[in-house]
Amino acid sequence: MDKIPSFNKLVEKSIIEHWDIDALTDYRGSTLQYHDVARKIEKLHILFENSGVVKGDKIALCGRNSANWAVAFLATLTYGAVAVPILHEFTAEQIHNIVNHSDAKLLFVGDVVATQVDAAKMPYLEGIIYIPDYSLVESRTDKLTFARENLNKMFGQKYPKYFRKEHVHYYEELDPDELAVINYTSGTTGFSKGVMLPYRALWSNADFAEHVLGDKLHQGSPVISILPMAHMYGMAFEFIYEFLKGCHVYYLTRLPGPAMIAEAFNKIRPEIIIAVPLVIEKIIRKKVFPKIQNNRMRMLLHMPVISKKVKEKICEQVSNAFGGKFYEVIIGGAAFNQEIESFLKSIDFRYTVGYGATECAPIICYADYHTFVKGSCGRAAYHMKVRVDSPDPENVSGEILCKGPNVMLGYYKNEEATKKAIDKDGWWHTGDLGIMDGDGNIFIKGRSKTMLLGSNGQNIYPEEIEDKLNSLAFVSESLVIQDGNKIIGIVHPDYDEAKNLRFSDDDISKVMNQNLVQLNAMLPSYSRVAKLQILKEEFQKTPKKSIKRYLYQK
């Protein structure tokens, strides 16, 4: 690999090259051009410098996606401080814990988070800054108070005429291993760890994206940011890469519901779409399946001459639901339902499934939709090496290991966990189990932590059972657990569909009894489910919409 360039110098270069074009827009709100971003970054640098922030200090950010969140993040890195993005869906207690554990000096908060956190429970903070206008929510030093009150005056003194391209000079990290971000995993296993990501990992992910999408996205290409930027998946591929490329990023600042997402896709027509499975699955189940799962459509799809044209028309309609202009939809963050995937493949929809983790900032595997193999999550991404720790990787599941510039430095203040995760040869142990075919495609079987053991020692992957269960009647989502020697399925029914059909709770129970018979007919005897339990409320989830498994274990 050639010398790794300075990430901050790439940010500087992008701002200068794209000075007068649109950069960041709050959907249904205002737009910042690249020169506006530069001006705001400069003001925050003045605030940092005059309030006593030094290189390497930690600055936390917690709020919904917005242009000002993005600016605060860029200002932190380009000053030489360490960014600590915190998912705004975390509870107040979790936010307090992360701020304290990370040793953050300042905390940027969004409008909702500002009303939830308690400054008294974050005693080492020097100040809390309000993301919408960068005003002070809390100041514990005279320096910070003075700097904020006199910020415009100080900016005017530093740039008496006007702020120009030649004034943009950012901190240049000389060591690619220098710490840039501490990202706390949402995690489905209960304990959140601070993942230390160096500048090389941010650069490597952006360089990977340029390698695979560089000729698909251009200066000014519109992109919608839906995933939380505090999660590495959204940050890397809906923000950082696009900003370095000179794209125009739109933020759905409020919690985006299906109607708002549909409207945004239609208006903005993004040129690349990054999504988690849940978003895709809901659109297909609610908007597409009802139109094609009738007798007439089934008949047409079984007529060889006509079916091709029908599938082309269905694919066009599905594509239009996402704006119609995208190169491909990249799906990741959780397991993708096989029924939905088979449907998308059958109509030649432009989709692919990637694989990543916070510890790799995030990309590990990817394949362009042209070469993507159904059921897989692609091959080792550009810059990365991937292997399966198994005596027979093509047939026997083993732990997926990866190595390369994307891999974290370790877990903050947790040497023991770091040593367990990264071996002496630099391979990161993902904790995921999978197989690899002869072409290097990875097929994930489940998490090593969630794998169940059958009565005769057989490996049972609950995710595979859940995938089948989620395709059955009235199942909205499910979780498979072990209770002693029995395998139990917990199901949250689709109550909207039940209500439309005027089904009672008793009717739903009868459907679930039928589902159990159907499910077990698809499973080997050692992994059959003893019973289905109905859960009336939705499963509690992490911000990337993974079920918090640890809450439901027996």
N, C-alpha and C positions, 0 to 999 in steps of 0.2 A: 504494500500500500504506500502511495506517495505521502509526502508530509501533510499532516492534517492542518487545514487553514484555521485561522482564528474565527470562531463563530460570531463574535461581536463585530468583527470587521466585515463579515458578510451582511449583518444587519445594517451597518453603516453604509455599505455599498448599495444595498437595495434602496434605502431611503434616498440617497443622492441620485441614483439612476431613475427613480420613479417619482421624483419630487412633486410633480404637478398632477398626478393622477389619484383617483380614489383608492383608499387603502382599507378603511374599516367603517362599516355602517351599522348602527343600531337599527334593526328593522322597524319601520314606522317611526324612525327618529332621525337623528343627524348623522352626517358623514364626515369623517376625517380623511383628508388627503395625506400623502406621505409626508409632506412638509409640516402639516398640522401635528402629526405624530412626533416628528423631530422636535418641534417647538415644546410640546408637552413633556417629552422626555427630558429636554434641557432644563425645564422648570423644576422637574422632580429631582434632577441631579443637583441643582442649586439648593433645593430643600434638604436633600440628604447631606450635602457637604457642610452646610451651615448649621445643621442640627447634630453633627457629630457622628454620622454614619461613616464607617471606614470600610475599605475593601474586605470582603470575607464576612461581614456582618449578615445576619439572617433577616430577611424581610418576608413576612407572611402575607398571603392574599386570599381572601375568602369572600366570594360573592358570585352572583350569576354572571354568565358570559356577557361581556359588553366591550365596546371599544376602549373605554377607560381602564378596564381590567387588563386588556392586552397591552396598553401603553405602560401601565404600572409594572407589569411583568418585564417588558423590554427595558424599561428604565432601570430596574433592579439589576439585570444581568449586565447591561452596558455600562453600569457604574462600577461593576466588579463585586457587587454584593451577591448573596445566595438567595434565590427565590424559594419560598416554601408555599406552593399552591395548596389550598385546603378546599375540599369539596363542600360547597355551600349546603348540601343536604345533610352533612354531619350534624349531630346534636350539639348544643352549646357546650356540654361537658367535653365532647370529643374535640371541639375546636380549642377549648381552653387547654386540654391536655397536649395537643399537638403544638400549639404556640409555646407552651412552657417547655416541652421536651426538645423542641428545635432550637431553643435559645433565641427566638425571634426578638429583634430590637423594636421593629415597627410592625403594625398590622393594618393592612388595607381591608376595609369591609364594605360590602354592598348594602343596599337599602334595607333588605330583610334581615341580614345577619347583624346589622348595627343595632337592631332592636332586641336581638336574642342574647348576645354575648354580655358578660359581666367583667368589666375591666379589673375589678377587685380580685378576680380569680386568675388574673394573668399579671402577677406582681412585678415581673422583670421587664415588661414592655415599657418603652419610653413614650410611645404614643400610638393612637389609633386614628387612621386617616379614612375619610369617607370617599369611596370610589367615585360616585357620580360627579363630585366637584373638587375633590382633593382637599376639602376643608377638614379641620381637626375635630374629631369626636372626643378625643382625650389627649392631653399633653401633660407629661410629667417632668419636662425640663424647660427651663427658660429659653434655651437655645432653639428648641423646636417651635415654641410659641412665637418667638421673635422672627424666626425664619419664615414661618407661614404667613404671619401678618405683614411682612415686608417683602414677600416673594416677588410680586410684580415690579416693585421698586428695584430690587437687586437684579432682576432680569433686564430691566431697562438700563441700569448702570453698566451691566456687562456687554449689552448689545445696544448702544445708544442710537444707532441708525435703524437697522433691521437685522433680523436673524436670517442668515443665508446658508447655502449648501456648504460653503467652505468652513463654517463654524461647527460642522458635525464631525466630532472626533471622539470615539468611544474607547473605553478600556479594552486593551488587547491582551487576552490571556495568552501567555507564552507556553504554557504546559497544557496539552489537550486533556490531561488527567485532572486538571483543576476542577474543584466542585462548583457546579452551576445551580443545581436544583436538588432540594430534598422533597421527594414526593411520597406522601404517606398513603400506603395501599388501603383501598376500601376494604378488600378482603372478605371472603365468605367464611373464614374460619375464626373470626372473633377478635384476633389481636392485630392491630395495625402497626406496620413497621415503616420507619423512615428510610426510603430508598435513596441512596446518594448517587446522583447522576452527574457525571462529568461533562464538560463541554464537548468532548469527542462523541458522546452518545447523541447529543442534540444534533451535531453536525452530521454524523453518520446516518441518522434517520432521514434528515433533510436531503442528503446526497443520494440515499437509496430512492427517495421519492422522485428526485430529479432524473435518476437513471431510468426509472420505469414509467414516469409520467411526463418527463420533460418536454416531449414533443406534442403532448396532449393539452397541457395548460400553457397559457401565454400571459403576457402583461395585460392586466385588466380582466382576466377570466373571472367570472363570478363564482363564488363558493359560499355555501351556507354552513355556518357553525351551529350544530345542534347538540353535539356531545359536550359535556362539561369540559372547559379548558383546563380545569384543575386535574383532570384525568389525562394521562399521557397520550392516549389514543387520539382524543380530540385535539389536544395541544399540538402534537406533532403534525397531524395530517389535515386539520381544519384551520390551522393558524400559522405555525412556524414556517412550514414549507411554503405555503401560499404567500406569506409576507416576504420571504426571501425571493420569491419568484416575481413579485410585483402584481399579484392577483388582488381582487377586490373581495374582502371577506364580509359577509352579512351575519350579524349576531341576532338570534331570536332571543332577545333579552329576558322575556318572561318565560315561565315554564311552558314550553310549547305543547299545546294540545294538538290532536289530529287535524282539526280544521285549520289551525294556524300554519302547521307544517305543510298541508296541502296547498294552501294559498301562497305560501312562500315559494314552494317548488314551482308553481305555475307562473308567478311573477318574476322570480329571479332566474329561473332556468339554469341551475348550476351545471358546471362542466365536469365536475367530479362529485360523487356522493359517498360519504363515509357514514356507515350506519351500524347499529347493533342489531342482532337478529330480531329482537322484540318489535322494533319499529316496522321492519319489513314484513314480519309474520302477521302483525295486526292489519296492515294495509291489504295484504293478500287475502286473509280470512274474511275481513269485513267488506272489502270493496270489490274483490275479484271473484272469489269462489261462488258467492251467491248468484253471480251472472252466468257462470258456466256449468254449475252443477245441476242442470235440469235435463230432462230426457232428450229434448231436441238437440241441445249442445253436445251431449254424450254421443248421440247418434252421428252427428256431423264429424266429431273427432275420431270416430271409428271408420269413416269412409276415406280410404287412402288418398284419393284424388283431391278431395275437398279439405281434409284435415290440415294439410300444409298451409293452405290459405287462411283457414280458421285460426291456426296457431299464430300465424304472422299478424293477424288482426288483434288477437288477444295480447301478443307481445307489444304491439303498438300502443294498446290501451294502458297496459301496465307501465310502459315507458313514459307515457304522457302523464301518469299519476306522479312521476318524479321530475316533471318538467320537460322531458323528451330530448334534452340537449346534451346529456351527460355521456362521457366516454364509457364509464363503467360504475357500478355500485360495489364498493368494497365493504364487505361485512366482516365484523370481528367483535371481540370482547366477550363472547359467550358461545355456547354450542348452537348450531343452526339446525332447525327442525328438518328432518330428512324428507318429509312429505312436501313441505314448501320448496325445499331445494330441488327435488325431483321435478316438481311442476315448473319451476323457473328454467331448469335445464331443458325440459321438453319443449318449451316455447322459444328456446334460444335467446333468453333474456341475458343482457350483458351484466353479469355479476361475477364476483369472485369472493372467496372466503380466505382471510388472512389469519395469522396467529401471532400473538405478541403477549407482552407482560410489562408491567411497570418497570421491572428490573432491567428491561432492555429498551426502554424509552420510546416506543414499545416493540418495534417490529422484530420478529424472529423468522417467520415464513410468509411467502407471498408467491402468487403466480398470476400473470395477466389472464383476463377472462378467456382469451383465445386458447391458452394452453392449460387452463385450470382443470383438474380432475375432480369430478363430483365426489363429495364425501370427504375430500382431503382439505387441508388448509394451506396448500401450496408447498413450495420447496424452500430451502434455505435462502433467506433474503440476501440481496447484494451486500457485501461486506461481512456476512455471517457464515459460521459453520454450524451444522446441526447433525447430531447423531442420536441413535436410539441405543440405550444401554441394555442390550439383549443378546443372547447367544445366537438368535435367529431373528433379526429385526423385521424381516418381511412377514413372519408368521407368529412370532411370540412377542407380546407387548413388553416394553421396557420403558424406563424413565427417559424422557426427552431431555437431552443436554445440548447446550449451545455455547458458542464462544465467538468473540469478536469485539469490535469497538463499541457496539451498542450496550455491552454488559456493564452493569453498575459497578461502583467502587465497593459497595457493601451497604450494610444497614447502619444508620446513624446511632452511635453509642451502643452498638450491639455486636461486639466482635464474635461472640459465640454463634449467633445466628448467621453471621457472614461466613464463618469458617465451615458451617454446615452446608451453606448454599453454593459457595465457590470453592472448587477443589484446588489442589496445589498446581494443577496444569492449566488453571484458568477457565475450566468448564463450569458454567452455571447450571445447577440441577433444578429444573423447572418444577418438579413435583407432579408433572403431567405424565400420563402413560400413553404410549402410542406405538404404532408400527410404521415402517418406512418401505415403500415399494422400490423396485429396481431403478426407477427414475428419480428417486429422492423425494417423492411426495410423502408428506407426513399425514397420517390418519390418527387423530386423537381418540383414545378409548375412554379416558376419564382421568380424574385426579387420583394420585396415589393415596391421598388422605381420605377420599370418599369411597375408595374401592371396598366392596364388601366381600366377605369370605363365606363361600357355600359350606354346607355341612361336611362335604368330603374334600374341602380345601380348594374348591374351584374359585377363580376370580370372577366376581360379579361387578359389572360397571353400572351403577345406578343411572348414569346419564343415558345409556343406551335404552334402558327400560322406559325412562321418562320420555324419550323421543317418540317411542311407539305409543305410549299412553296419551301424550299431548295431541295425537292425531285422531283420537277416538271421540265419539259423540259427547257434546256438552263439557268437554274438558278444556278449561281455559289455561291452566298450568298445573304442574304436579311436582312432587318430590318423592323419591324412593329412599326409604331408610331400613335399617335392620333392627328388629326387636327380638333379642335372643336368637333363636334359630329361624325366625320367620322374617320374610321380606314384606314390608308394608308400603303401600302407596298412599300418599296424602294428596288429595285432589281439591283444587279450587274450581268449582264448576263455572261455566259461562252463564251467569244469571241473567244477562241481557237477552240471550237467545231463549233461555227458558221462559222468561217473562213474555216475549213475543209469541211464544207458542202456548202460553197460559199453563205451563207445567208447574205442578206443586212440588214441594220438597220431597214428598213421597214418590212422585214421578221421577224426579232426579235420582233418587236412591235406586229405583228399579233400573234406570239406564246405566248407573254405575255398576250394578250387579251383572248386567249384560256385558259391559265394558271389561269387567274382570275376566269373564270367560273368554272373550275375544283376545284380550291381552295375553293371557296364559297360553293360548293356542299358538301364539307367535314366539314363545320363549322356550328355551330348553328346560327340562324338568327341574334342574338344580337352582334356577333363578326365577321360578314362578312366584307370583305375588299371592300372599295369603289372604289379604283383604284390602279394600280401598276405603280410606277414611275421608269424609268430606270436611273440608275447611271452608267456613262461610266467608271469612274475610280474605283479602288478597295476602299472599305471602309477603313478608317483609323483605325488602331488597336493598342491594347496594346501589349507588348512583349509576353504575353501568348496567343495572337491571338484572344482576345475578341474584338468585334467592340466597338469603343468609342461612345456609344449611345448618350451621351450628345451633341456631335457635330451635330447630325442630328435631334434633337428634334425641333418641330415647336416653 
